[in-house]
Amino acid sequence: MRRTAPLACLLALFPTLAHAEPPPGFARLAEIAPDVAQDMRYASPNNFTGAPVPGYRAPQCWLRAEAARALAAAQADAKAHGFSLVVYDCYRPKRAVAAFVEWSRSADQSAKPDYYPRLDKSQLFPLGYIAAQSTHSTGLAVDLGVLGWDFGTPFDFFDERSWTKSKVPGDARAHRVALVALMKRHGFENYPREWWHYTFKTEGNAPAYDAEVE
């Protein structure tokens, strides 16, 4: 009778079948909060660089475990109030940050109308729209919104209109206020120049990593 090789043996023979593990102390959001929608922009061409970003081999959200648990609690709170979260970026490998730096130095301005209509791309780092050393690389930062809600600008729209307290029309202002309040209740602090960016506040310094998201 022919025996089937154990899964561990198959993975040893064919390592590409195995999933890469997140860095120490990290978790996959899909395992902690599977009902949070994931629209991981940097794993696709749908971002300000116009191409998948190095370091994102799969559209998966990784976070430090404590941040993932807090985000799961925020999602439960949101659903109790009739809405649901969507994440655009979570852990960001250091090589992705380096790729953003290189992109900013290139002459290509093709993404300008959609993402930075009133700026030159060389201004995005000095003005704080993109960071050369990102808290995303520690697994404590997350970019997110709410499914079906208007926030006045798209995600990654590099303009003063994206500042959290900027004047925006319609329900967008109330939506921003509600998202800030929700995330604050669960330990996250907003970055004032981006309505979508939140950092989970924790004691001590968390290391940055360069493991590829798979």
HUFENFEN-V416205 format. One line per field, one symbol per residue. psi: psi as a letter, one per 20 degrees, with the letter a starting at -180 (. if undefined). burial: b if it has 16 or more other ideal C-beta (glycine too) atoms within 10 Angstrom, else e. Layout:
# HUFENFEN-V416205
psi: ???
burial: ???
This chain:
# HUFENFEN-V416205
psi: ppqppqghgghhhmhiiqpqqrrpjrqphhhgmiipqomnhijrimriijqqppiniqmqoqqqghhghhhhhhgggghhjjrqqpqhqdpoqhhgghhgggghiripkhighhhmhjqqhiihghijhqphopihiijiqpprbppiqpjhrrqkonqhiiphjqoqrcigghggghgggghhhkjqpqohjohipqpppqqrppqqrjpqp.
burial: eeeeeeeeeeeeeeeeeeeeebbeebbbbeebbeebebbbbbbeeebbbeebbbbbeeebbbbbebbbbbbbebbebbeeeebebbbbbbbbbbebbebbeebbeeeeeebeeebbeeeebeebeeeebbbeebbbbbbbbbbbbbeebebbbebbbbeebbbbebebeeebbebbebbbebbeebbbebbebbbbbbbbeeeeebebbebebe
